[in-house]
Amino acid sequence: MAIGKNLLIVITAMVLVSAGVLGALVLMNPTPEDTSVSVSITAPSNGATVTGTINVSASVTTAKAVNYANLWLDGTLLGNKSSAPFYWHINTTHYSEGQHVLNITASNAAGKSAKAQITVTVNNGGTTIGILSPTNQTKVKRTITISSQVVSPRTVSYVSCAIDGVEVGNVSSAPFSFDLDTKAYLNGNHNVTVVVRDEIGLKGRAQVTVFFDNPFNITDGRGKVIEFNSTPERIISLGSSFTEILFGVGADPQVVGVDNSSTYPAAASSKVQVGGSSNPNKEVIASLNPDCIIVWSYNSKLIADLEARPYKVVGYYPKNVSGIEGVIISIGDLTGTNPQANSMVATMEARIKIVTDRLANVSMDQRPLVYYEQANTKSVGAGTIGNEIITLAGGRNIYRNVSGNPLFNSEYIAHANPEFIIVDNASTSSNADIAARSGWSAINAVQDDHIYRINARMMSITPRLVDAIEQMVEWFYPT
């Protein structure tokens, strides 16, 4: 026993001291046993960038036998060894690009353990994909082949192709290409997207925008079918409403000329003016070499003249809100801007719904009587956009039972006693002039100072009619 041995040493030392052999008593403990263990990673170096298959090596120092040395990557055990040399092979292509943590833990026969850690950056180029054809911002027709190129250090699981976010096909091996019939889609811009996924789930993505441009037909407001071999690129608009729609759906780059009433939006002034909507300058039109002219369909003489030259002529004359929405969609189809046209219509309908919902519980007899006066002093009656705008805004047009645009009748208006008078802001009659008309002083609208001005362009065939509706609601039903 170790205790007995130490006791013997002490007794012997005491005897020697008493005999005079030792001058002093010195007790000696044995050297402690070394049970420590240490580990270091000798390759790769901390912070290194690694590619392909790499060697990971470690040095384990201990006086005892090594139980194990374990290699970990990002917390996952990759291998272990119980004797030198301590090294492992790692194929870094099995891991994502970027930083990773390497750990080596070691333990010896004395139960002691140690750990070493470094960070490395894996860079094998990643899994990427590119679209070889078609190229971005090009026009394509009929059936096309979408070709892509994949670069990856790993096995490819699949490559998929989508048009406007809807998958049209996928493949798992080269060639990574897809045939697409563009005639199945509306003309216009479409997003072509390809996505690659590799064996460890990493993805690459590429996208181009291309213009599908196939022959198509447009049925205009006359019911006439006009054939186009491709989307028109040189459009003349002979109507301010059409100009506003063209700019609103983003087709303004395709517009080369406008009539002299097209002043909205302001950017329309940058286009060549070709004269009046009913009597344009034919020489200016010819100089612009249009591939489409949009006109009011009631201008039959002008249409016949233009078609005889010959030009592609599209005529419209909507008479209500739904008709205007139909023209917007048709112009979207004509110009290849259908998504923008649909969005414009959806926005109009949503705004109108807010108004109609607000007025849902307002009965007809609770709605105010309204008189609208154009700059020429005519009003608006049944079958006109102006009458529909007043009705949608929660008013009762005093001429709602009269068709078309009734002539000014001072006595009738005074007798109808409207609660609101709305006047075209282009009218030369001031509010004071209107209030001073004979017999009008007793009209409720005059007594309550409810005479308002409005932009007549908003009271016509235009997407801005919603602005007019919203403005009237605030006048009729102030919050």
N, C-alpha and C positions, 0 to 999 in steps of 0.2 A: 504494500500500500504506500502511496506517495506520502501520507501523513507520518507513517512509521519511519520512513527514510529520513524525513526532515527532522524528526525527533531525535534520531540517532546522531545526526550531524550536530544538533545543538548540544547533546550530552557530551559528545566527543570534544567539542570546542570548549566546554566548560571544564573538562578534565585537564585539557592542555593548558588552559589559562591558570588553573590552580597549581599546575606543576611548573609554572613559569615559562612554559614553551611559547605561549601566545601572550602578547602584551595587551591585547584587547579582543573583545568578542565582536566578530563581524558575521552577520547573517547574509547569505547569498541566495537570491531567488533565481530560478532558471529563466532563460530567454523565452518570451511569449511566442507561441506558434503563429506563423503568418497564414491567415485564412482568406486574405483579401483577393478580389478579382477586379480587373479593369478591362475595358473594351474600347477600341477606337476604330473608326471607319477609315481605311487607307485609300479607298477609291470607290466612287468618284469623289472629287473634292466638293466641299460645301459650296452651294450656289452655282454649281456647274450646269451647263446646258447639255443635254444628252439626246442622242438620236439612235434609232435602231436597237440592236442588242448590245447591252453594256455588261461589264463585269463589276460586281460589287464585292469588295474584299474587306476583311476586318482583321485586326490583331487583338488577341485575347491574352492577357497576362495574369497568371495565377500560379501559386506554388502547389496547388491542389489539382486534382484531375478536373477537366472540364466536363460538366454534365451535358450542356448544350449551348449552342449559339443560334439564335433565331433571327431571321430577317423579316421585317415588316415593311409594307408600303401602304401609307395612308390608313394604318390600323389593320391591315389584312396580312395574315401570315403567309409568306411566300415559300419559306423553306427553313430547315434547321440542320445543324451539323454538331457532332460531338467530339470531333478531333480536327486538328489543323491539317491542311490549310483551310481557312474559313473564307470561302468565296462562293458566289452564286452568279448565274446568268439571268438577266431580265430582258425580255423583249418589250421595249418601251412603246412599240406600236399598238400594244394592247391597252394603252392608257391614253387618256385625253391629253391634249396639248395644255401646257401650263405647269404650275408648280405642284410638286408632290413631296411628301415627307418620307424619308427612309430612316428606319430604326433598326438597330441590332441590339438585342438583349442577350446577355451571357450569364451563366450560372456555373459554380464549381461544386466539388464534392462536399465542401463545408457548408453548403446551403447559401452562400453569399451570391449576390447578383449585381450586375452593372448594366448601364445602358448608354448607347451613343446615338446621336441623331444628326442628320443633315437634311437640307432642302435642295432639290434639283429641279430644273425646268425641262420638261419634255417638249421637244420641238421637232416633229417629223413632217411638218408642213400641213398637217390637218387634212380633213376630208372636205374638198371643195368641188363645186360644179359651176360650169359656165355654159351659156347658151351660144352656140356657134351660129345658128340661123333659126328664125329670122333675126335681123339686127334691130336694135331699138329705134323706134320712131319711123319705121318703114311701112309702106302700104303693101298688103298682100291680098291675093284673090284665090278663090276656089280652094282646092285641096293643097295644103302645104305640109312640109315635113319640118317638125321642130327637132333640131339636133342639139345635143348637149355633150359636153366633155367632162368626165369625172377624173379628179386626181385624188388618190387616197393611198396611204401606206397600209390600209387594211382592206379586207374583203367587203365588197359592196352588198348590202342586203337588198336594197331596191332603189330605183329612181322613179319618181312620180311626176306627172305633168298636170297642171291645172290651168283652166281658163277662167279668169275672174273669180278665183277661189274655189272653183268646182273641178274636182279631179276628172280628167278625161282618159287616164291610163297610167299604168306603171309597169316597169320591167325590172328584172333582177340581174341581167347580164348585158354586156355590150352587144351591138351598138345601142346607146341610150337615145333612141329617137322615137318620135310619135308622128303619125299622119293625122292631120286634122282637116275636116271639111268646114271651111270658114263660112260657107253658104248657110250653115245651120244657125248662124248668129246674125244679129243686126249689124249693119255697117256702122263703123265707128271705132274708137279706141278700145282695146281690150288688153288686159294684163295677162301675159303668159309667164307662168311660174314653174320652175323645176326644182325639185327637192331630192337630195340624196341622203340616204341613211346607211351608215356602215355597221360592221359586225358588233361594235360595242355601243351602238345607239347614237353616235354623234352624227349631226346633220350639217349639210351645206345647202345653200339656197341661192338661186339666181332668178332675176325677173327682167323682162323687157315689156315695153308697151308698143303694140303694133296696131295699125289701122286696117280693119277688114273692109275691103272695098269691092263689093260684088255688084253686078247689075241688079237693079231693083225698080219697082214701080211705086208711084205716088198717086193716090186718088185725091184730087183737090176738092175745093168747096163746090165746084160745078158738077162733081161726080165724074169728071173726066180722068182717065188713067193716063199718066205721063210716064214714059219709060226713060230710064237713065242707065247708061252703061257703067257709070261710076259716080261717086259722090261729087256734086258740083263744087268747084273751087273758086268760081268767079260769079258771085250772085249779085244781082241788082234788086234792091228793095224799093218798090213804089208804094210805100205805105208806112207811116211812122210806127204803127202798131207792130208791123212785121219786123221793122228795124229793131225795135225794142226787144222783141222776142229773140231775134237772131243774136243780139249782143247778150241777152240774159242767159242763153243756153251755151254761150261760149263759141258761137260760130262766127264771130266778128272777123277773124282772119280770112274767112271765105267771102266776105262782103267787099265788093269793089266800088259799088255806087249806091246812092240813096236819093230819094226824092227830097225836095227842099223843105218839106215839113218834118223831116226826121232830125230833130234837135235833141232827142233824149235816147240814150245817155250822152253826156258831153262828148265822149269819144267818137260818136257818130259824125261829128263835124269834120273829122279827119278823112272821111270818105268823099269821093267825087260826087258832087250834086248833079243830078241829071234833069232837073226841072220838076214840074208838078206831077202829082201822082196820076192825073188823068191825061196830061198833055206833055209828057217828057220830051226832051231833045233827042231825036232819033240818031243824030250824028254822034252825040256824046255817048249814047248807048253803044253804038257800033264800035266806037274807039276803045271801049272797055272790053269788047269781045266776051260778053257774058255767056256762061253755060246754063244759066237759069235766071229767070226774072219772076219775082213774086209780085202779084198785083191784086187789087180789089176785083173780085169776080163780077161785080156789077158793071165794070168798064168793058162791056162786050166789044165795042168798036176798037178800043185800044188793044184788047187781047187778039182780035182777028188780025190787026195790023202787025203786031209783034210776031205772031205765029206764022205769018206769011213771009217773014224775012229770011229764014225761019229761026225762031228762038224757042227754047223750052220755057213755057209759061205755066206757072202754078197760080191759081186764083183762089182766094178765100174771102168770105164775108160772114163771120160768125155774128149771131144776134143775141147771144146770151152767154152766161158764164161757162156753162158746159161746152158751148161751141168754141169759146176762146181756149179752153183747156184742150179741146180736140185739135185746134190749130197749133198749139204749142207742141203737142205730141207729134203731129204731122211734120212740122218744121224740124223737130229733133230727128225724125226718121230721114228726112231729106238731107240733112247736113251731117248725119253720123254722130249726133250728140244726144241720142235718145236717153241715156242715163241722166244727163243734166236736165232734159225736158221733163222727164218723169219726176225728178226732184222738185223742179219749179212748180209743177202741178200739185204735188203732194203738199208742198209748203202753203200754196194758196188755199187748198182745201182745209188744211189744219187750222189756218188763221180764221177762215170763214166759220168753221165749226165752233171755235171759241166764242164767236159773236152769237151764232144761233143758239148755242147752249145757254149763253147769258140771258137771252131773250125768250127762252122756252116757256116761261110762265107768264109772259106778258100777253094778255089777250088782245085781239084785234082792236077793240074799242078803246083800249088803253094806249094805243100807239098814236103818236102825234101826226097831225096832218102836215104835209110838206109840199111846198111849191118850189120847183127848180126852174131857173131861167137861164137859157143859153145867151151867148153874146149877141145873137141876132133876135133876141127876145122870144124865140120859140121855146117850148117846154119839151118834156119827154113824157110819152104815154106808153100804153100797153105794147109789148113787143120790142121795147128798146132796152139797151143796156142800162141807161140811166134809171129807168123805172125799176129794174131788177136790183140795182145797187141800193136805191132808197128802201125797197122792200126788205132786202137782206139786212139793212142797218136798223130795221125795226120801225120804219116810218110808213105812213099811208100817203102815197102820192095823190094829190088832188086830181090829177089827170090819168089815174090808173085805169079808168074805164074808157079812155079815148085812145085810139090806135095812133101809132107814129109819133110825129112831132107837132102837136097842136100849136096854132098861131096864138099870139098874145091876145088875151081877152081880159081887160082890166076889171070889168064888172063881174065876170065869173070868178076871178081870183079873189076879189074882195068878198063876194058872197060865200065862197068856200071857206074863208077865214082860216088860212093855214097858221099853224103854231110856229113853223119855221120856214124861212125863205132862204134858199141857197142859190147863189148867183155865180155864173162863170166869171173867174177873176179877170178875164179879158174884156168884160163888159165895160162900156164907157159910162154906164150909169153908176154913180156912187151909192153907197148905202143911204146917204141923206136924200139923194134924188129919188130913190125907190120909196123911202118912207113918206116923201112929200107928194106922191102920186094921188090924184083925186080919188077920194073915198077910201084910201088905204089907212088912214090914221086909226081906224077902229080895228084893224086886223090885229089879232093876238101877237103875231110875230113882230109887228112894228111896235106895239105897246111894250112888249117884253124885251125889245132890242135883240131879237133872235134872227138877225139878218147876217148871213155868213157868206164868205167867198171861198171858192174851191177851184183848183186847176182843172179845166175842162178835159184835159188829156187823161186825167184819172177817171173821168166819167164815160170813157169810151172803151173800145176794144183793146185792152191792154192789161198785162198782169198787175199793173198798179191800181186796178179797180178795187183791190183789197184795201189799199191805203185809203181810198175814198170811203169804203164801208166803215172801216175802223174810225175814221175822222167823224163821220156822221153819228156813229154810236156815241161818241163822247159828247157831241152836241145834244143829241136827243135824250141821253140817259147819263148825265154827268155824275161822277162818283163823289 
